[in-house]
Amino acid sequence: MTTVKDLRPHPLDQVHRLIEPGPVILVTTRHRGVPNVMTNGFNMMVRHAPPLIACTIGPWDHSYEALVETGECVVSVPTAEMAATVVDIGNCSGVDVDKFEEFDLTAVDGEKVQAPLVAECFANIECRVADTSLVAPYSLFVLEPVPGLDRSNAARPAPVPSPRRRHLHARRPDRRSQGPHDQVAVPSVSPPILWTLETRPCPEQ
Ligand SMILES: Cc1cc2nc3c(=O)[nH]c(=O)nc-3n(C[C@H](O)[C@H](O)[C@H](O)COP(=O)(O)O)c2cc1C
């Protein structure tokens, strides 16, 4: 009979590797006029519509102060090709480095918020902080995408779908895949995601 003792123990400080759900994203801010970008792995969707996104951003990050002071940021979804840069961005601070210059990123002025978009990213979502009640206990910022169009980089060539992606499509056709911009679907750093230039109504559950 199998008992719990037969199962391999797993260290608690590695639990995040088992359950981390979403892509690793970039979060940009503009603090006292200076643009900055950080890497964020602890993030999740909170609500479909109007959408809410939650991100854990620690007080040790310069971005934390920027977010508290300005209440604005851009959630930028990087492409798979940016994976190594994304890690490097998350291993230095905007206090010491101009990360846009250091990592050859193009900061594009947003329409609704002061924080910059990242032109190289697959999608950019302009956000305002909607709820700070979990910042003190968990450094968890609840962000509300500003209504309007999210900005995807439509000029990027369509990637060759991975075998896993084809498999997923074969099992469950994506109900959102109907528009002219579906060709810009790009797998992000961890799970594949779909984003298009157009905002669409949420698929029914
Ligand atoms: C893959 C990866 C994921 C990360 N995820 C987070 C995160 O979810 N929350 C966080 O506060 N820091 C996270 N970091 C660390 C920050 O990105 C890092 O502290 C960054 O240098 C902060 O930049 P800043 O001081 O310019 O804000 C992550 C780093 C990496 C490499």
The ligand as a Tripos MOL2 file, in Angstrom:
@<TRIPOS>MOLECULE
LIG
   31    33     1     0     0
SMALL
NO_CHARGES

@<TRIPOS>ATOM
      1 C1         11.8240   35.5720  -13.2280 C.3       1 LIG1
      2 C2         11.6940   36.6580  -12.1880 C.ar      1 LIG1
      3 C3         10.4790   36.8640  -11.5750 C.ar      1 LIG1
      4 C4         10.3470   37.8520  -10.6050 C.ar      1 LIG1
      5 N1          9.1440   38.0450  -10.0030 N.ar      1 LIG1
      6 C5          8.9920   39.0170   -9.0630 C.ar      1 LIG1
      7 C6          7.7280   39.2300   -8.4420 C.ar      1 LIG1
      8 O1          6.7300   38.5790   -8.7430 O.2       1 LIG1
      9 N2          7.6470   40.2200   -7.5070 N.ar      1 LIG1
     10 C7          8.7260   40.9800   -7.1500 C.ar      1 LIG1
     11 O2          8.5910   41.8720   -6.2950 O.2       1 LIG1
     12 N3          9.9400   40.7910   -7.7200 N.ar      1 LIG1
     13 C8         10.0900   39.8380   -8.6740 C.ar      1 LIG1
     14 N4         11.2990   39.6450   -9.2770 N.ar      1 LIG1
     15 C9         12.4120   40.4730   -8.8560 C.3       1 LIG1
     16 C10        12.3520   41.8890   -9.4440 C.3       1 LIG1
     17 O3         12.1210   41.8440  -10.8430 O.3       1 LIG1
     18 C11        13.6810   42.5650   -9.1410 C.3       1 LIG1
     19 O4         13.7640   42.7980   -7.7500 O.3       1 LIG1
     20 C12        13.8880   43.8100   -9.9420 C.3       1 LIG1
     21 O5         15.2440   44.0250   -9.9820 O.3       1 LIG1
     22 C13        13.1940   45.0160   -9.3700 C.3       1 LIG1
     23 O6         13.5290   46.1340  -10.1780 O.3       1 LIG1
     24 P1         13.3290   47.6280   -9.6770 P.3       1 LIG1
     25 O7         14.1420   47.8110   -8.4120 O.co2     1 LIG1
     26 O8         13.8570   48.4610  -10.8110 O.co2     1 LIG1
     27 O9         11.8690   47.8160   -9.4310 O.co2     1 LIG1
     28 C14        11.4640   38.6600  -10.2500 C.ar      1 LIG1
     29 C15        12.6860   38.4630  -10.8900 C.ar      1 LIG1
     30 C16        12.8030   37.4730  -11.8520 C.ar      1 LIG1
     31 C17        14.1310   37.2840  -12.5360 C.3       1 LIG1
@<TRIPOS>BOND
     1     1     2 1
     2     2     3 ar
     3     2    30 ar
     4     3     4 ar
     5     4     5 ar
     6     4    28 ar
     7     5     6 ar
     8     6     7 ar
     9     6    13 1
    10     7     8 2
    11     7     9 ar
    12     9    10 ar
    13    10    11 2
    14    10    12 ar
    15    12    13 ar
    16    13    14 ar
    17    14    15 1
    18    14    28 ar
    19    15    16 1
    20    16    17 1
    21    16    18 1
    22    18    19 1
    23    18    20 1
    24    20    21 1
    25    20    22 1
    26    22    23 1
    27    23    24 1
    28    24    25 2
    29    24    26 1
    30    24    27 1
    31    28    29 ar
    32    29    30 ar
    33    30    31 1
@<TRIPOS>SUBSTRUCTURE
     1 LIG1         1 GROUP 0 **** ****
